[in-house]
């Protein structure tokens, strides 16, 4: 198989993230963690919530909290057709009983991520090894990003740093041969 055909085997899903900001006194929960995941067994429209202002202290002004609520468009295709205000309302109503919010959020924002979240299927690491083996037959071609070995920002930074070093090493070797 070629690199292209192996790369095409990686599937991608769609999602959205809703950011909600509240005044601290509007939230009963202590937000003394980084957030939570929702089990697929729950069949929830929400897959996770990050207590963004707890996880990164500089993400909201003093006296405010910032939440990020992830919605799965793949397991809930009707969500993809909803208007922005409807998705924000859905997320607001969903999170209220869990963390005890009162009143409307001070600020809300929606980001849609169509066909952009890699889905790591069984055998994903074996597929990545095949792609890496194919890359050895294509000197000077480098791949990095969320599709390969981790979707989180730290994973992507690590991969980007590693790829940058591989590119530098490749160019040094190539220049030394000339």
LOMI-521179 format. One record per residue (C-alpha): residue number from 1; x, y, z. Coordinates in Angstrom, 1 decimal, always signed. Example, Ala and Ser with C-alpha at 12.3 -4.5 7.8 and 13.67 -1.06 7.14 Angstrom:
! LOMI-521179
+--------+--------+--------+--------+
: markol :     c1 :     c2 :     c3 :
+--------+--------+--------+--------+
:      1 :  +12.3 :   -4.5 :   +7.8 :
:      2 :  +13.7 :   -1.1 :   +7.1 :
+--------+--------+--------+--------+
This chain:
! LOMI-521179
+--------+--------+--------+--------+
: markol :     c1 :     c2 :     c3 :
+--------+--------+--------+--------+
:      1 :   +0.0 :   +0.0 :   +0.0 :
:      2 :   +1.1 :   +3.6 :   -0.6 :
:      3 :   +1.4 :   +6.3 :   +2.0 :
:      4 :   -1.7 :   +7.9 :   +0.5 :
:      5 :   -3.8 :   +4.8 :   +0.8 :
:      6 :   -2.6 :   +4.1 :   +4.4 :
:      7 :   -3.3 :   +7.7 :   +5.4 :
:      8 :   -6.8 :   +7.5 :   +3.9 :
:      9 :   -7.5 :   +4.7 :   +6.4 :
:     10 :   -7.4 :   +7.1 :   +9.3 :
:     11 :  -11.0 :   +8.2 :  +10.0 :
:     12 :  -12.0 :  +11.6 :  +11.3 :
:     13 :  -15.0 :  +12.8 :  +13.2 :
:     14 :  -16.8 :  +16.1 :  +13.7 :
:     15 :  -17.2 :  +17.9 :  +17.0 :
:     16 :  -17.9 :  +21.2 :  +18.5 :
:     17 :  -16.8 :  +23.0 :  +21.7 :
:     18 :  -18.9 :  +25.4 :  +23.6 :
:     19 :  -17.1 :  +27.9 :  +25.9 :
:     20 :  -19.2 :  +29.3 :  +28.8 :
:     21 :  -18.0 :  +32.0 :  +31.2 :
:     22 :  -19.7 :  +32.6 :  +34.5 :
:     23 :  -19.0 :  +34.8 :  +37.4 :
:     24 :  -17.6 :  +32.6 :  +40.1 :
:     25 :  -20.6 :  +33.2 :  +42.4 :
:     26 :  -22.8 :  +31.7 :  +39.7 :
:     27 :  -21.2 :  +28.3 :  +40.1 :
:     28 :  -21.7 :  +26.1 :  +43.1 :
:     29 :  -19.2 :  +23.4 :  +42.2 :
:     30 :  -15.6 :  +24.0 :  +43.4 :
:     31 :  -14.2 :  +23.1 :  +40.0 :
:     32 :  -11.3 :  +21.6 :  +41.9 :
:     33 :  -10.1 :  +19.4 :  +39.1 :
:     34 :   -9.5 :  +19.8 :  +35.3 :
:     35 :  -12.9 :  +18.5 :  +34.2 :
:     36 :  -14.5 :  +15.1 :  +33.3 :
:     37 :  -15.2 :  +12.7 :  +30.5 :
:     38 :  -18.7 :  +11.3 :  +29.8 :
:     39 :  -18.9 :   +7.6 :  +29.1 :
:     40 :  -20.1 :   +6.5 :  +25.7 :
:     41 :  -22.6 :   +4.3 :  +27.5 :
:     42 :  -24.4 :   +7.4 :  +28.7 :
:     43 :  -25.3 :   +8.2 :  +25.1 :
:     44 :  -24.9 :  +11.9 :  +25.9 :
:     45 :  -24.6 :  +14.7 :  +23.4 :
:     46 :  -21.7 :  +15.9 :  +25.6 :
:     47 :  -18.5 :  +13.9 :  +25.6 :
:     48 :  -16.4 :  +15.9 :  +28.0 :
:     49 :  -16.1 :  +19.1 :  +30.0 :
:     50 :  -12.9 :  +21.0 :  +30.8 :
:     51 :  -12.8 :  +23.4 :  +33.8 :
:     52 :  -10.6 :  +25.6 :  +31.6 :
:     53 :  -10.1 :  +28.3 :  +34.3 :
:     54 :   -8.9 :  +25.7 :  +36.8 :
:     55 :   -6.7 :  +23.8 :  +34.3 :
:     56 :   -5.0 :  +27.0 :  +33.1 :
:     57 :   -5.2 :  +29.9 :  +35.6 :
:     58 :   -4.7 :  +32.6 :  +33.1 :
:     59 :   -7.7 :  +31.8 :  +30.9 :
:     60 :  -10.3 :  +33.9 :  +32.7 :
:     61 :  -10.2 :  +37.1 :  +34.7 :
:     62 :  -10.2 :  +36.9 :  +38.5 :
:     63 :  -13.7 :  +36.2 :  +39.8 :
:     64 :  -14.8 :  +34.3 :  +36.7 :
:     65 :  -14.7 :  +30.7 :  +35.6 :
:     66 :  -14.5 :  +29.4 :  +32.0 :
:     67 :  -15.9 :  +26.0 :  +31.0 :
:     68 :  -15.3 :  +24.1 :  +27.7 :
:     69 :  -18.0 :  +21.6 :  +26.8 :
:     70 :  -17.4 :  +19.1 :  +23.9 :
:     71 :  -20.2 :  +18.0 :  +21.8 :
:     72 :  -20.0 :  +14.9 :  +19.5 :
:     73 :  -21.5 :  +15.5 :  +16.1 :
:     74 :  -20.8 :  +12.0 :  +14.9 :
:     75 :  -22.8 :  +10.1 :  +17.5 :
:     76 :  -25.5 :  +12.9 :  +17.4 :
:     77 :  -25.9 :  +13.9 :  +13.7 :
:     78 :  -28.8 :  +16.2 :  +14.5 :
:     79 :  -26.4 :  +18.5 :  +16.4 :
:     80 :  -24.5 :  +19.3 :  +13.2 :
:     81 :  -27.7 :  +20.9 :  +11.8 :
:     82 :  -28.4 :  +23.0 :  +14.9 :
:     83 :  -27.9 :  +26.7 :  +15.0 :
:     84 :  -25.1 :  +28.2 :  +17.1 :
:     85 :  -27.5 :  +29.6 :  +19.8 :
:     86 :  -29.2 :  +26.2 :  +20.0 :
:     87 :  -26.0 :  +24.4 :  +20.7 :
:     88 :  -24.9 :  +26.9 :  +23.3 :
:     89 :  -28.3 :  +26.6 :  +25.0 :
:     90 :  -28.0 :  +22.8 :  +24.9 :
:     91 :  -24.6 :  +22.9 :  +26.6 :
:     92 :  -25.8 :  +25.5 :  +29.1 :
:     93 :  -28.8 :  +23.4 :  +30.2 :
:     94 :  -26.7 :  +20.2 :  +30.2 :
:     95 :  -24.0 :  +21.5 :  +32.5 :
:     96 :  -26.3 :  +23.4 :  +35.0 :
:     97 :  -27.4 :  +20.4 :  +37.1 :
:     98 :  -23.9 :  +19.0 :  +37.1 :
:     99 :  -21.9 :  +21.9 :  +38.5 :
:    100 :  -24.8 :  +24.1 :  +39.8 :
:    101 :  -24.7 :  +27.1 :  +37.5 :
:    102 :  -27.3 :  +29.8 :  +38.0 :
:    103 :  -28.4 :  +32.5 :  +35.6 :
:    104 :  -27.1 :  +33.0 :  +32.1 :
:    105 :  -23.4 :  +32.7 :  +31.2 :
:    106 :  -21.5 :  +36.0 :  +31.1 :
:    107 :  -20.1 :  +35.0 :  +27.8 :
:    108 :  -20.6 :  +32.1 :  +25.4 :
:    109 :  -18.8 :  +31.0 :  +22.2 :
:    110 :  -19.1 :  +28.0 :  +19.9 :
:    111 :  -16.4 :  +26.5 :  +17.7 :
:    112 :  -17.3 :  +23.8 :  +15.2 :
:    113 :  -14.6 :  +21.2 :  +14.1 :
:    114 :  -16.0 :  +19.4 :  +11.0 :
:    115 :  -14.2 :  +16.2 :  +10.1 :
:    116 :  -11.2 :  +17.2 :  +12.1 :
:    117 :  -10.9 :  +14.8 :  +15.1 :
:    118 :   -8.9 :  +11.7 :  +14.3 :
:    119 :  -10.5 :   +8.5 :  +15.4 :
:    120 :   -7.9 :   +6.0 :  +16.5 :
:    121 :   -9.4 :   +2.6 :  +15.5 :
:    122 :   -8.0 :   -0.8 :  +16.6 :
:    123 :   -4.7 :   -1.3 :  +15.0 :
:    124 :   -3.9 :   +2.4 :  +14.7 :
:    125 :   -0.4 :   +2.1 :  +16.0 :
:    126 :   +0.3 :   -0.7 :  +13.4 :
:    127 :   -1.1 :   +1.5 :  +10.7 :
:    128 :   +1.3 :   +4.3 :  +11.8 :
:    129 :   +4.2 :   +1.9 :  +11.7 :
:    130 :   +3.3 :   +1.1 :   +8.1 :
:    131 :   +3.1 :   +4.8 :   +7.2 :
:    132 :   +6.5 :   +5.4 :   +8.9 :
:    133 :   +8.0 :   +2.5 :   +6.9 :
:    134 :   +6.6 :   +4.0 :   +3.7 :
:    135 :   +8.2 :   +7.3 :   +4.7 :
:    136 :  +11.7 :   +5.7 :   +4.6 :
:    137 :  +11.1 :   +5.1 :   +0.9 :
:    138 :  +10.4 :   +8.9 :   +0.5 :
:    139 :  +13.4 :  +10.8 :   +1.9 :
:    140 :  +12.5 :  +14.4 :   +2.8 :
:    141 :   +8.8 :  +13.7 :   +3.4 :
:    142 :   +7.8 :  +14.1 :   +7.1 :
:    143 :   +4.4 :  +13.8 :   +8.7 :
:    144 :   +3.3 :  +15.2 :  +12.1 :
:    145 :   +0.1 :  +16.1 :  +13.8 :
:    146 :   -2.9 :  +14.9 :  +15.7 :
:    147 :   -3.7 :  +12.1 :  +13.3 :
:    148 :   -0.7 :  +10.0 :  +14.3 :
:    149 :   +0.4 :   +9.7 :  +17.9 :
:    150 :   -1.9 :  +11.9 :  +20.1 :
:    151 :   -4.4 :  +14.6 :  +19.7 :
:    152 :   -3.7 :  +16.8 :  +22.7 :
:    153 :   -1.7 :  +20.0 :  +22.5 :
:    154 :   +1.3 :  +18.5 :  +24.4 :
:    155 :   +1.3 :  +15.5 :  +22.1 :
:    156 :   +1.3 :  +17.7 :  +19.0 :
:    157 :   +4.1 :  +19.9 :  +20.4 :
:    158 :   +6.2 :  +16.8 :  +21.2 :
:    159 :   +5.6 :  +15.5 :  +17.7 :
:    160 :   +6.3 :  +18.8 :  +16.0 :
:    161 :   +9.5 :  +19.2 :  +18.0 :
:    162 :  +10.6 :  +15.7 :  +17.0 :
:    163 :   +9.7 :  +16.3 :  +13.4 :
:    164 :  +11.6 :  +19.6 :  +13.3 :
:    165 :  +14.7 :  +17.8 :  +14.7 :
:    166 :  +14.3 :  +15.0 :  +12.0 :
:    167 :  +14.1 :  +17.7 :   +9.3 :
:    168 :  +17.2 :  +19.5 :  +10.6 :
:    169 :  +19.1 :  +16.1 :  +10.7 :
:    170 :  +18.0 :  +15.3 :   +7.2 :
:    171 :  +19.0 :  +18.6 :   +5.8 :
:    172 :  +22.4 :  +18.5 :   +7.6 :
:    173 :  +23.0 :  +15.0 :   +6.2 :
:    174 :  +21.9 :  +16.1 :   +2.7 :
:    175 :  +24.1 :  +19.3 :   +2.8 :
:    176 :  +27.1 :  +17.3 :   +4.0 :
:    177 :  +26.8 :  +14.9 :   +1.0 :
:    178 :  +26.8 :  +17.8 :   -1.5 :
+--------+--------+--------+--------+
